Amino acid sequence: MEIKITAKNIKLTPAIKDFAQTRVDRIEKYFDHVVWAQIVLAVDKKINQRAEIIVHIGNKQTVSATAVEDDLYKAIDSAAYKAEAQIKKLKEKSLSRRTRQEENMPPFIDPVIAVQSDVKFSVIKQVEVKPMNPEDAAYEMERLGYTFWMFLDEDSKQINLIFKRLDGTYGLIKPVKQR
């Protein structure tokens, strides 16, 4: 995790910088996808020490915590504690959402297909099969707005089926005698 430290109206000493970095590094143990953090340290009117910690998490979320204390170390510690609490809450929320989704998922279905003993037809349509060539059958199918059409082939005198494919082309099913 990359940590950027900015100081306003204060000299950033190595001790303050190390303390802030180690305190913010502990946030990473709560959430794996921390991208980077920004720490803004400031002194307001020489008595208020302000620490702001902004943590950017991988799933496009940002956690921001601010603390104002009379001691800069207390302010850093307090802001880090607030950021940790927010990150813990985010993690719990995502975990509970994930378990809720898993509970709502249907149980694993065995890939064996059960044979239905009673097949019910909602529509039974009788169609007069006319002898035609495949091009005429495609035209008739398009004219009626169907996605498939059964016809009697002029040449072979067999029932054929023409259908429209998803890519806009046509498919033709011709019967073949079993050996």
ROLUMDREN-485424 format. One line per 5 residues: number of its first residue (from 1); their letters; for each residue x, y, z of N, C-alpha, C, O. Coordinates in steps of 0.05 Angstrom, whole numbers, plus 5000, padded with zeros to 4 digits. Each point is the difference from the previous one (the first is absolute). Example, Ala and Ser with C-alpha at 12.3 -4.5 7.8 and 13.67 -1.06 7.14 Angstrom:
<guzas>
1> AS> 5264,4886,5156,4982,5024,5000,5018,5024,5000,5021,5000,5013 | 4972,5021,4973,5016,5024,5001,4985,5022,5014,5010,5022,5004
</guzas>
This chain:
<guzas>
1> MEIKI> 5017,4976,5000,4983,5024,5000,5018,5025,5000,5019,5001,5015 | 4974,5017,4968,5015,5025,4999,4988,5020,5019,4975,5004,5001 | 5041,5010,5015,4991,5019,5019,5012,5027,4993,5025,5003,4998 | 4958,5018,4999,5009,5027,4995,4995,5016,5025,4977,5000,5011 | 5043,5015,4998,4996,5017,5024,5005,5029,4992,5020,5007,4988
6> TAKNI> 4960,5009,5020,5001,5029,4994,4999,5015,5027,4983,4993,5017 | 5034,5026,4987,5000,5016,5025,4994,5029,4993,5012,5012,4982 | 4970,5000,5034,4993,5029,4996,5005,5014,5027,4991,4992,5021 | 5024,5030,4977,5006,5016,5023,5015,4985,5022,4999,5007,5023 | 5016,4973,4969,5015,4984,5019,5024,4988,4985,4999,4994,4976
11> KLTPA> 5023,5002,5039,5023,4987,4988,4997,4970,5005,4996,4991,5022 | 5006,4994,4956,4997,4971,5001,5026,4987,5008,5019,4998,4984 | 4983,4993,5041,5024,4987,5010,4999,4970,4993,4979,4989,4995 | 5044,4998,5004,5001,4972,4994,4984,4983,5021,4988,4980,4992 | 5012,5029,5033,4985,4985,5020,4970,5001,4995,4986,4980,5002
16> IKDFA> 5004,5043,4991,4971,5003,4994,4993,4984,4975,4980,4987,4999 | 5038,5015,4981,4995,4986,4975,4999,4969,5005,4983,4987,4989 | 5036,5003,5026,5001,4971,5006,4975,4991,5016,4988,4979,4994 | 5005,5037,5026,4976,4993,5016,4975,4999,4983,4984,4982,5002 | 5013,5038,4980,4976,5001,4983,5000,4976,4981,4979,4988,4995
21> QTRVD> 5044,5006,4993,5001,4978,4981,4994,4973,5014,4985,4984,4989 | 5027,5011,5034,4995,4975,5014,4971,4998,5009,4988,4978,4999 | 5001,5044,5009,4972,4999,5009,4981,4994,4977,4980,4986,5004 | 5025,5026,4973,4983,4996,4977,5005,4972,4987,4982,4988,4988 | 5043,5002,5014,5006,4973,4990,4983,4979,5013,4993,4980,4988
26> RIEKY> 4999,5024,5037,4983,4981,5015,4972,4997,4987,4987,4980,5004 | 5005,5041,4982,4973,4999,4987,4999,4978,4979,4979,4988,4995 | 5044,5007,4993,5001,4980,4978,4994,4972,5010,4992,4983,4983 | 5011,5011,5042,4994,4973,5010,4970,4995,5001,4991,4977,5001 | 4993,5044,4998,4971,4997,5000,4988,4996,4973,4979,4988,4996
31> FDHVV> 5034,5023,4984,4989,5000,4973,5023,4994,4980,5020,5014,5001 | 4977,4967,4982,5022,4991,4982,5004,5019,4977,5022,5002,4989 | 4957,5012,5003,5001,5015,4975,5005,5030,5004,4988,5017,4986 | 5029,4991,5033,5006,5028,5004,5020,5009,4979,5022,4988,4998 | 4970,5032,4986,5017,5008,4978,5021,5021,5010,5024,4995,4997
36> WAQIV> 4967,5026,5016,5018,5020,5010,4986,5016,5022,4975,5001,5001 | 5041,5012,5015,4989,5017,5022,5014,5027,4999,5023,5003,4992 | 4962,5016,5017,5011,5028,5001,4995,5010,5028,4978,4998,5011 | 5043,5013,5001,4999,5011,5027,5005,5030,4998,5021,5008,4989 | 4961,5008,5022,5004,5029,5000,5002,5008,5029,4981,4997,5016
41> LAVDK> 5042,5015,4991,5004,5009,5028,5001,5030,4999,5013,5012,4983 | 4973,5001,5036,4999,5029,5000,4998,5010,5029,4991,4986,5018 | 5019,5038,4986,4997,5014,5025,4983,5025,4995,5006,5016,4983 | 4972,4986,5033,4982,5023,4998,5003,5017,5025,4996,4991,5022 | 5012,5034,4974,5002,5020,5022,5018,4991,5023,4996,5007,5023
46> KINQR> 5024,4977,4971,5021,4990,5018,4990,4983,5023,5016,4991,5016 | 4958,5004,4986,4991,4983,5022,4985,4975,4990,5001,4980,5014 | 4987,5022,4964,4985,4976,4989,5018,4986,4980,5008,5011,4979 | 4997,4964,5027,5015,4982,4982,4980,4983,4985,4984,4985,5012 | 5017,5017,4962,4980,4985,4984,5013,4979,4982,5021,5005,4988
51> AEIIV> 4967,4971,5012,5010,4979,4983,4976,4989,4984,4979,4994,5011 | 5025,5005,4963,4980,4989,4982,5012,4977,4985,5021,5002,4988 | 4965,4975,5012,5010,4976,4986,4979,4993,4979,4976,4996,5006 | 5033,5002,4969,4982,4993,4978,5012,4974,4988,5023,4999,4992 | 4960,4980,5008,5009,4974,4991,4983,4992,4975,4976,5001,5000
56> HIGNK> 5038,4993,4979,4987,4992,4974,5001,4970,4998,5022,4988,5000 | 4955,4999,4998,4998,4971,4999,4995,4992,4971,4988,5015,4985 | 5021,4961,5008,5000,4991,4973,4973,5000,4986,4999,5003,4976 | 4979,4992,5038,4974,4999,4987,4987,5028,4998,4976,5003,5004 | 5040,5017,4991,4992,5028,4995,4985,5012,5024,4980,5015,4996
61> QTVSA> 5029,4979,5028,4989,5011,5023,5021,5016,5015,5024,4994,4998 | 4968,5027,5016,5018,5017,5014,4991,5003,5029,4976,5004,5005 | 5042,4993,5013,4994,5004,5029,5016,5024,5009,5024,5003,4994 | 4962,5016,5020,5013,5024,5009,4994,5003,5030,4977,4997,5009 | 5044,5009,5006,4997,5004,5029,5017,5024,5008,5022,5003,4992
66> TAVED> 4966,5014,5025,5014,5024,5010,4998,5001,5030,4980,4993,5012 | 5042,5016,5001,5000,5003,5029,5016,5025,5007,5020,5006,4988 | 4970,5009,5032,5013,5024,5010,5005,4996,5029,4982,4995,5016 | 5044,5007,4992,5008,4996,5027,5020,5022,5008,5009,5016,4983 | 4999,4984,5042,5021,5020,5009,5028,4989,4995,5019,5015,5001
71> DLYKA> 4983,4959,4993,5026,4987,4994,4998,4987,4972,4980,4987,4994 | 5040,5017,4990,4999,4990,4972,5000,4969,5000,4986,4988,4983 | 5029,4999,5035,5000,4971,5001,4972,4989,5007,4991,4980,4989 | 4995,5033,5029,4973,4992,5008,4981,5004,4976,4983,4983,4995 | 5021,5038,4990,4983,5006,4977,5004,4978,4978,4980,4991,4988
76> IDSAA> 5045,5002,5007,5006,4979,4981,4987,4973,5009,4987,4986,4984 | 5017,5008,5041,4989,4975,5011,4970,4999,4999,4988,4980,4993 | 5000,5042,5014,4970,5002,5000,4989,4998,4971,4980,4986,4996 | 5032,5027,4985,4991,4999,4972,5004,4972,4989,4983,4990,4986 | 5039,4997,5021,5005,4973,4990,4979,4981,5012,4991,4982,4987
81> YKAEA> 5003,5022,5039,4980,4983,5013,4973,5003,4986,4986,4980,4995 | 5006,5045,4998,4975,5005,4986,5000,4987,4973,4980,4988,4991 | 5042,5014,4994,5002,4988,4973,4999,4970,5002,4987,4987,4984 | 5026,5001,5037,4998,4971,5004,4971,4991,5004,4991,4980,4990 | 4995,5035,5027,4972,4993,5006,4983,5001,4974,4983,4983,4996
86> QIKKL> 5021,5037,4988,4985,5002,4975,5007,4977,4981,4982,4989,4987 | 5043,5004,5011,5009,4978,4982,4989,4973,5010,4991,4984,4984 | 5009,5012,5043,4989,4976,5011,4970,4998,4993,4990,4979,4993 | 4996,5043,5009,4972,5001,4993,4995,4993,4971,4982,4985,4993 | 5034,5027,4989,4998,4994,4971,5005,4970,4995,4986,4988,4984
91> KEKSL> 5034,5001,5029,5007,4972,4996,4977,4982,5010,4993,4981,4986 | 4996,5025,5037,4977,4984,5011,4976,5002,4981,4986,4980,4995 | 5010,5044,4995,4977,5004,4981,5004,4984,4975,4981,4987,4990 | 5043,5013,4999,5004,4984,4975,4999,4970,5006,4990,4985,4983 | 5019,5007,5040,4999,4971,5007,4971,4991,5004,4992,4979,4991
96> SRRTR> 4992,5038,5022,4972,4993,5005,4985,5000,4974,4982,4983,4996 | 5024,5035,4986,4987,5001,4973,5007,4975,4985,4983,4988,4986 | 5042,5004,5016,5009,4976,4985,4986,4975,5011,4992,4983,4984 | 5006,5014,5042,4987,4977,5012,4970,5000,4993,4988,4979,4996 | 5000,5045,5004,4971,5002,4993,4996,4990,4971,4981,4986,4994
101> QEENM> 5037,5022,4988,4998,4992,4972,5003,4970,4998,4986,4987,4984 | 5033,5001,5031,5004,4971,4999,4976,4985,5011,4993,4979,4990 | 4993,5032,5030,4976,4987,5011,4978,5001,4980,4984,4981,4999 | 5014,5040,4985,4978,5003,4981,5005,4984,4974,4982,4997,4984 | 5042,4992,5013,5006,4985,4976,4985,4973,5001,4999,4988,5022
106> PPFID> 4992,5002,4956,4987,4974,5001,5020,4978,5005,5024,5003,4994 | 4968,4976,5019,5019,4978,5005,5010,4988,4974,4988,5002,4979 | 5035,4986,5023,5013,4988,4977,4981,4978,4988,4991,4983,5015 | 5004,5019,4960,4982,4981,4986,5017,4979,4986,5019,5007,4986 | 4975,4968,5019,5014,4979,4987,4996,5001,4970,4978,5004,4991
111> PVIAV> 5044,4993,4993,4997,5003,4971,4984,4978,4986,4995,5001,4976 | 4997,4978,5039,4985,4979,4988,4972,5010,4994,4986,5012,5017 | 5005,4985,4958,4974,5010,4992,4979,4980,5007,5001,4977,4992 | 4979,5033,5022,4978,4982,5008,4981,4997,4976,4994,5019,4986 | 4997,4957,5009,4982,4994,4978,4972,5007,5009,4990,4990,5021
116> QSDVK> 4997,5027,4964,4972,5007,5006,4982,4979,4989,5002,4992,4976 | 4980,4998,5040,4981,4980,4991,4976,5012,4986,4987,4988,4983 | 5005,5036,5026,4976,5012,4988,5008,5026,4987,5003,5021,5013 | 5000,4979,4961,5006,5023,4984,4974,5014,4993,4982,4987,4989 | 5017,5039,5016,4975,5014,4994,5006,5021,4978,5020,5014,5001
121> FSVIK> 4962,4986,4979,5003,5019,4978,4980,5023,5005,4976,4995,5005 | 5033,5029,4992,4982,5022,5003,4986,5007,4974,4978,5011,5000 | 5035,4983,4978,4989,5006,4974,5005,4976,4981,5023,4990,4999 | 4957,5002,4987,5004,4980,4979,4989,5012,4975,4976,5007,4998 | 5041,4996,4982,4993,5013,4976,5003,4981,4976,5021,4988,4998
126> QVEVK> 4959,5010,4986,5002,4983,4976,5007,5018,4977,4986,5021,4995 | 5034,4971,4990,5010,5017,4978,4999,4983,4975,5009,4977,4999 | 4981,5035,4979,5001,4987,4974,5028,5003,4989,5010,5022,4998 | 5003,4956,4996,5028,5000,4990,4999,5002,4970,4989,4982,4987 | 5022,5040,5003,5000,5004,4971,5027,4993,4988,5021,5005,5013
131> PMNPE> 4980,4984,4963,5026,4995,4987,5012,5027,4991,4987,5016,4987 | 5038,4989,5021,5014,5025,4992,5030,4996,5003,5009,4981,5012 | 5006,5038,4977,5029,4998,5003,5008,5016,5025,4984,5015,5010 | 5040,4982,5000,5008,5013,5025,4999,5031,4999,4994,5013,5020 | 5011,4999,4956,4999,5029,4998,4971,5010,5004,4995,5020,5013
136> DAAYE> 4986,4965,4975,4971,5008,5003,4992,4996,5029,4984,5015,5010 | 5026,4964,5003,4993,4995,5028,5011,5023,5018,4986,5008,5019 | 5038,5001,4975,5011,5023,5015,4983,5025,4996,4995,5015,5019 | 4997,4990,4957,4983,5023,4994,4973,4998,5015,4991,5019,5012 | 4997,4957,4988,4974,4996,5014,5003,5004,5030,4983,5012,5013
141> MERLG> 5039,4977,4998,5006,5003,5028,5003,5030,5008,4988,5009,5020 | 5027,5006,4964,5003,5028,5005,4974,5016,4998,4994,5018,5015 | 4990,4974,4964,4975,5014,4996,4981,4997,5023,4985,5018,5007 | 5015,4958,5005,4982,4994,5023,5012,5009,5027,4986,5000,5020 | 5040,5007,4980,5013,5009,5025,5008,4978,5019,5003,5004,5024
146> YTFWM> 5001,4971,4965,5008,4978,5016,5031,4998,5001,5013,5012,4983 | 4997,4972,5036,5029,4995,5001,5007,4973,4988,5023,4994,4997 | 4957,4990,4998,5004,4974,4986,4976,4994,4983,4978,5011,5004 | 5026,4971,4976,4979,4992,4982,5004,4972,4990,5022,4993,4991 | 4957,4991,5010,5001,4972,4991,4988,4999,4971,4980,5013,4995
151> FLDED> 5034,4973,4988,4990,4999,4972,5008,4973,4987,5017,4986,5010 | 4969,5008,4968,5006,4976,4985,5019,5008,4977,4992,5016,4983 | 5031,4972,5017,5020,5007,4980,4991,4989,4973,4992,4977,4997 | 5008,5041,4982,4991,4993,4973,5016,4977,4988,4989,4982,4987 | 5037,5018,5017,5018,4981,4988,5000,4973,5014,4996,4979,4987
156> SKQIN> 5007,5021,5039,5003,4974,5015,4974,4989,5010,4998,4977,5008 | 4981,5040,4991,4973,4992,5010,5001,4992,5030,4985,4983,5008 | 5032,5030,5007,5003,4995,5029,4993,5026,5015,5003,5022,4990 | 4989,4974,5035,4995,5023,5017,5027,5012,5009,5017,4985,5010 | 4986,5041,4986,5023,5015,5009,4992,5022,5019,4976,5007,5001
161> LIFKR> 5043,5004,5013,4995,5022,5018,5021,5021,4996,5024,4995,5000 | 4966,5029,4995,5018,5023,4997,4997,5018,5024,4978,5003,5010 | 5044,5008,5000,4999,5018,5024,5019,5023,4997,5020,4999,4986 | 4973,5022,5028,5017,5024,4999,5019,4999,5024,4992,4996,5023 | 5034,5008,4971,5021,5000,5021,5003,5027,5012,4990,5020,4989
166> LDGTY> 5024,4981,5034,5004,5026,5014,5016,5020,4984,4998,5024,5004 | 5020,4965,4979,5016,5019,4984,4987,5009,4975,5012,5014,4983 | 4962,4979,5013,4985,5010,4977,5000,4981,4976,4986,5004,4981 | 5030,4975,5020,5001,4981,4979,4978,4979,5004,4986,5001,5021 | 5011,4980,4961,4980,4980,5002,5013,4973,5004,5022,4995,4990
171> GLIKP> 4964,4987,5023,5008,4972,5004,4979,4982,4987,4977,5007,4999 | 5032,4970,4991,4982,4981,4987,5004,4973,5013,5023,4990,5000 | 4956,4998,5009,5001,4973,5011,4987,4980,4981,4977,5003,4993 | 5039,4978,4998,4990,4980,4981,5001,4973,5014,5020,4994,5014 | 4960,4989,4982,5000,4974,5013,5020,4981,4986,5004,5002,4976
176> VKQR> 5008,4980,5040,5018,4980,4989,4991,4973,5011,4993,4997,5023 | 5006,4983,4960,4992,4973,5008,5022,4988,5018,5024,5003,4995 | 4967,4984,5027,5019,4986,5017,5009,4974,4988,4984,4987,4986 | 5040,5006,5018,5011,4976,4989,4995,4976,5017,5008,4978,4994
</guzas>
